[in-house]
Amino acid sequence: MLGQLLFAASRNALVRRSVTAFPLTRKVVDRFVAGESVAQARDAVRRLCGAGLTVTVDHLGEETRDASAAAATARAYVTLLEALRPLELGGKAEVSVKLSAVGQVLDETMALKHAREICAAADAAGATVTLDMEDHTTVDSTLRILRELRADHPSTGVAIQSYLFRSEEDCRALAAEGTRVRLVKGAYNEPASVAHQSSTEVDKAYVRCLRILMSGKGYPMVATHDDRMISITELFADRYGRSRGDYEYQMLYGIRTDRQEALAGAGHTVRVYVPYGGDWYGYFMRRLAERPANVAFFLRALGGK
């Protein structure tokens, strides 16, 4: 119930104004968001890569309903990638792109055009691109755009959400040589007609999707903070003969940093999802909705503890 309320709040304009105007909120946001500027994002990337981690950077924003704003988001990604280029990270960096932020809800062709601009800038910077997945109404469009992008930018990856009923079949279609798939549980309040509702069923679906990806020929990107899922990933890696360079773990900025460092220290590729930008509200509320521990942290911070 709390999660549903927080998901609803993530799209409520009145709650948004109240939360973003509250001074102490910034204290909590700083844990989950690297900053609002390109310079702050670049500094976070430099620090994380220096600690043996890799990164995927997300310029925060979604559901753009204005063509000029969509173009501005694409330019922001190009600017970010140009700022990362001098770091010479050698493949340690990528960017994550929400297609709704570059015009998907307005015109799929527009979103594809902007995504191509971002992919070209990523190629020039020696980086890669992964398409974030949003609510279930966008999945088919996102996968169509992915196919178009991979014709010229074959390293382009995509996120798949295990809680959707369709995701096992999507994983089967994507578990081919050369593909990159980020497996997540899902972060949107989906109806029971399209998605599993209980955490137990979502976890079971995650394991089924994970098995498909780990037994396939693509490159699985296992997005989880759950030690059980990490253990299952290792079992599948042994079963299907995958070395540590044949898959990676992904975790969110500011969450379980000790576990991130331990996995990287053991020789795993660990990619940290680094969000930055001024439009942090929707992302922040979904992080609270996903984990009760995040809500407790928020309340402690507001209490000055």
C-alpha positions as CSV (number, residue, x, y, z in Angstrom):
1,M,0.0,0.0,0.0
2,L,2.8,2.4,0.9
3,G,4.5,1.7,-2.4
4,Q,1.3,2.4,-4.4
5,L,0.9,5.7,-2.6
6,L,4.4,6.8,-3.3
7,F,4.1,5.7,-7.0
8,A,0.9,7.9,-7.2
9,A,2.7,10.8,-5.5
10,S,5.5,10.6,-8.1
11,R,3.0,11.8,-10.7
12,N,1.0,14.3,-8.5
13,A,1.8,17.9,-9.2
14,L,0.8,19.2,-5.8
15,V,2.9,16.6,-3.9
16,R,5.7,17.4,-6.3
17,R,5.7,21.1,-5.5
18,S,5.5,20.4,-1.7
19,V,8.4,17.9,-1.7
20,T,10.7,19.8,-4.0
21,A,10.2,23.0,-2.0
22,F,11.0,21.4,1.3
23,P,14.6,22.3,2.2
24,L,15.5,19.1,4.1
25,T,14.5,17.0,1.1
26,R,17.8,18.0,-0.6
27,K,19.7,16.2,2.2
28,V,18.1,12.9,1.2
29,V,18.2,13.5,-2.6
30,D,21.9,14.0,-2.4
31,R,22.2,10.3,-1.4
32,F,20.5,9.1,-4.5
33,V,21.3,11.8,-7.1
34,A,24.9,12.8,-8.1
35,G,23.9,16.5,-8.5
36,E,22.2,18.8,-10.9
37,S,25.1,19.8,-13.2
38,V,27.3,18.1,-15.8
39,A,30.3,19.0,-13.7
40,Q,28.9,17.2,-10.7
41,A,28.0,14.1,-12.8
42,R,31.5,14.1,-14.2
43,D,33.0,14.3,-10.8
44,A,30.9,11.4,-9.6
45,V,31.9,9.3,-12.6
46,R,35.6,10.1,-12.1
47,R,35.3,9.1,-8.4
48,L,33.4,5.8,-9.0
49,C,35.7,4.7,-11.9
50,G,38.7,5.5,-9.8
51,A,37.3,3.1,-7.2
52,G,37.2,0.3,-9.7
53,L,33.5,0.6,-10.6
54,T,31.9,1.3,-14.0
55,V,29.0,3.7,-14.5
56,T,25.8,4.4,-16.5
57,V,24.7,8.0,-16.3
58,D,21.1,9.1,-16.5
59,H,20.1,12.7,-17.2
60,L,16.9,12.9,-15.2
61,G,13.6,13.7,-16.9
62,E,10.7,11.8,-18.4
63,E,7.3,12.2,-20.2
64,T,8.4,15.2,-22.2
65,R,5.4,16.6,-24.1
66,D,7.2,19.4,-25.8
67,A,9.4,19.0,-28.9
68,S,11.8,21.7,-27.8
69,A,12.2,20.1,-24.4
70,A,12.9,16.7,-26.1
71,A,15.6,18.3,-28.2
72,A,17.1,19.9,-25.1
73,T,17.3,16.6,-23.4
74,A,19.2,15.1,-26.4
75,R,21.6,18.0,-26.3
76,A,22.1,17.5,-22.6
77,Y,23.2,14.0,-23.2
78,V,25.6,15.0,-26.0
79,T,27.1,17.7,-23.7
80,L,27.5,15.1,-20.9
81,L,29.2,12.7,-23.3
82,E,31.5,15.4,-24.5
83,A,32.4,16.2,-20.9
84,L,33.2,12.5,-20.2
85,R,35.3,12.1,-23.3
86,P,38.5,13.6,-21.8
87,L,38.4,11.2,-18.9
88,E,39.4,8.4,-21.4
89,L,37.4,5.8,-19.4
90,G,38.0,3.1,-22.0
91,G,34.5,1.6,-22.0
92,K,33.8,2.1,-18.3
93,A,31.0,4.6,-19.0
94,E,27.6,4.5,-20.7
95,V,24.5,6.6,-20.6
96,S,20.9,5.4,-19.8
97,V,18.2,7.1,-21.9
98,K,14.4,7.3,-21.2
99,L,12.9,7.6,-24.7
100,S,9.9,9.5,-23.3
101,A,12.3,12.2,-22.3
102,V,13.4,12.6,-26.0
103,G,9.9,12.7,-27.5
104,Q,8.5,9.2,-27.5
105,V,5.1,10.2,-26.3
106,L,4.9,12.8,-29.1
107,D,6.4,11.0,-32.0
108,E,8.3,7.7,-32.2
109,T,10.3,9.0,-35.2
110,M,11.4,12.1,-33.1
111,A,12.6,9.9,-30.3
112,L,14.5,7.7,-32.7
113,K,16.2,10.7,-34.2
114,H,17.3,12.0,-30.8
115,A,18.4,8.6,-29.7
116,R,20.6,8.3,-32.8
117,E,22.2,11.7,-31.9
118,I,23.0,10.4,-28.4
119,C,24.4,7.1,-29.7
120,A,26.6,8.9,-32.2
121,A,28.0,11.1,-29.3
122,A,28.5,7.9,-27.2
123,D,30.5,6.3,-30.0
124,A,32.7,9.3,-30.3
125,A,33.3,9.2,-26.5
126,G,34.0,5.5,-26.4
127,A,30.8,4.9,-24.4
128,T,27.7,2.9,-24.9
129,V,23.9,3.6,-24.5
130,T,21.2,1.6,-22.8
131,L,17.5,2.4,-23.2
132,D,15.6,2.5,-20.0
133,M,12.2,0.8,-20.0
134,E,9.2,2.7,-18.7
135,D,5.6,1.7,-18.2
136,H,4.1,-1.2,-20.1
137,T,2.5,1.0,-22.8
138,T,6.0,2.0,-24.1
139,V,7.5,-1.5,-24.4
140,D,6.7,-2.2,-28.0
141,S,7.8,1.2,-29.1
142,T,11.1,1.0,-27.1
143,L,11.9,-2.4,-28.7
144,R,11.2,-1.1,-32.2
145,I,13.5,1.9,-31.6
146,L,16.1,-0.5,-30.2
147,R,16.1,-2.6,-33.4
148,E,16.6,0.5,-35.5
149,L,19.4,1.8,-33.3
150,R,21.3,-1.5,-33.3
151,A,21.5,-1.5,-37.1
152,D,24.2,1.3,-36.8
153,H,25.0,1.1,-33.1
154,P,25.0,-2.6,-32.3
155,S,26.2,-2.1,-28.7
156,T,22.9,-0.4,-27.7
157,G,21.3,-2.1,-24.7
158,V,17.8,-2.2,-23.2
159,A,16.2,-2.7,-19.8
160,I,13.6,-5.4,-19.4
161,Q,11.3,-5.5,-16.3
162,S,10.7,-8.9,-14.8
163,Y,7.3,-8.0,-13.3
164,L,5.6,-7.7,-16.7
165,F,4.0,-11.0,-17.9
166,R,5.5,-10.5,-21.4
167,S,9.1,-10.2,-20.2
168,E,10.1,-13.9,-20.4
169,E,9.3,-13.9,-24.1
170,D,11.1,-10.6,-24.6
171,C,14.2,-12.0,-22.9
172,R,14.1,-15.0,-25.2
173,A,14.0,-12.7,-28.2
174,L,16.8,-10.6,-26.8
175,A,19.2,-13.4,-25.6
176,A,21.1,-13.4,-28.8
177,E,24.8,-12.8,-29.5
178,G,25.8,-9.2,-29.3
179,T,22.8,-8.0,-27.3
180,R,23.0,-6.2,-24.0
181,V,20.0,-6.6,-21.6
182,R,19.6,-4.9,-18.2
183,L,17.3,-7.0,-16.1
184,V,15.3,-5.1,-13.5
185,K,12.3,-6.0,-11.4
186,G,10.3,-2.9,-12.4
187,A,9.6,0.5,-10.9
188,Y,6.1,1.5,-12.2
189,N,2.7,0.9,-10.7
190,E,1.4,-1.5,-13.3
191,P,-2.1,-3.0,-13.3
192,A,-2.7,-6.7,-12.5
193,S,-3.7,-7.4,-16.1
194,V,-0.1,-6.9,-17.3
195,A,2.2,-7.4,-14.3
196,H,2.8,-9.6,-11.3
197,Q,1.7,-7.8,-8.1
198,S,3.3,-9.6,-5.2
199,S,7.0,-9.3,-4.5
200,T,7.3,-13.1,-4.4
201,E,5.9,-13.5,-7.9
202,V,8.1,-10.7,-9.2
203,D,11.2,-12.4,-7.7
204,K,10.2,-15.7,-9.3
205,A,9.7,-14.0,-12.6
206,Y,13.1,-12.3,-12.2
207,V,14.8,-15.7,-11.7
208,R,13.1,-17.1,-14.8
209,C,14.2,-14.1,-16.9
210,L,17.7,-14.3,-15.5
211,R,18.0,-18.0,-16.4
212,I,17.0,-17.2,-20.0
213,L,19.5,-14.4,-20.3
214,M,22.4,-16.3,-18.6
215,S,21.8,-19.3,-20.7
216,G,21.7,-17.3,-23.9
217,K,24.4,-15.7,-26.0
218,G,24.0,-12.1,-25.1
219,Y,25.5,-10.0,-22.3
220,P,23.2,-9.9,-19.2
221,M,23.3,-6.8,-16.9
222,V,21.9,-8.0,-13.6
223,A,20.4,-5.0,-11.9
224,T,19.8,-6.0,-8.3
225,H,20.7,-5.2,-4.7
226,D,19.3,-8.5,-3.5
227,D,22.0,-11.0,-2.2
228,R,19.7,-13.9,-3.1
229,M,19.6,-12.8,-6.7
230,I,23.4,-12.3,-6.7
231,S,23.8,-15.9,-5.4
232,I,21.4,-17.2,-8.1
233,T,23.3,-15.3,-10.7
234,E,26.6,-17.0,-9.6
235,L,24.9,-20.4,-9.8
236,F,23.7,-19.7,-13.3
237,A,27.1,-18.4,-14.3
238,D,28.6,-21.7,-13.2
239,R,25.9,-23.8,-14.8
240,Y,26.1,-22.0,-18.2
241,G,29.9,-21.5,-18.3
242,R,30.0,-17.8,-18.0
243,S,33.2,-16.1,-16.8
244,R,33.0,-12.9,-14.8
245,G,33.6,-10.8,-17.9
246,D,30.5,-12.3,-19.6
247,Y,28.0,-10.5,-17.4
248,E,27.8,-7.6,-15.0
249,Y,26.0,-6.4,-11.9
250,Q,24.3,-3.0,-11.8
251,M,23.3,-1.1,-8.7
252,L,21.9,2.3,-7.9
253,Y,24.0,5.3,-6.9
254,G,24.0,5.6,-3.1
255,I,22.5,2.2,-2.3
256,R,24.6,-0.7,-0.9
257,T,27.9,1.0,-1.7
258,D,29.8,-1.5,0.5
259,R,28.3,-4.4,-1.6
260,Q,29.2,-2.6,-4.8
261,E,32.9,-2.3,-3.7
262,A,33.0,-5.9,-2.5
263,L,31.8,-7.4,-5.7
264,A,34.2,-5.2,-7.8
265,G,37.0,-6.2,-5.4
266,A,36.2,-9.9,-6.2
267,G,36.7,-9.2,-9.9
268,H,33.1,-8.6,-11.0
269,T,32.1,-5.8,-13.3
270,V,29.8,-3.5,-11.2
271,R,28.1,-0.7,-13.0
272,V,26.6,2.1,-10.8
273,Y,23.5,3.9,-12.1
274,V,24.3,7.5,-11.7
275,P,21.4,10.0,-12.0
276,Y,21.9,13.7,-12.2
277,G,19.9,16.8,-13.2
278,G,17.3,19.1,-11.8
279,D,14.2,17.0,-12.7
280,W,14.9,14.4,-9.9
281,Y,11.4,14.2,-8.3
282,G,10.0,11.2,-10.2
283,Y,13.2,9.2,-9.8
284,F,13.4,10.0,-6.1
285,M,9.8,9.0,-5.4
286,R,10.3,5.6,-7.2
287,R,13.4,4.9,-5.1
288,L,11.3,5.5,-1.9
289,A,8.5,3.3,-3.3
290,E,10.8,0.4,-4.1
291,R,12.4,-0.1,-0.7
292,P,10.9,0.6,2.8
293,A,14.5,1.1,4.0
294,N,14.7,4.2,1.8
295,V,11.6,5.6,3.4
296,A,13.0,5.1,6.8
297,F,16.2,6.9,5.8
298,F,14.1,9.8,4.4
299,L,12.2,10.1,7.7
300,R,15.3,9.9,9.8
301,A,16.9,12.7,7.7
302,L,13.9,14.9,8.1
303,G,14.1,14.4,11.8
304,G,17.7,15.5,11.7
305,K,19.2,12.2,12.6
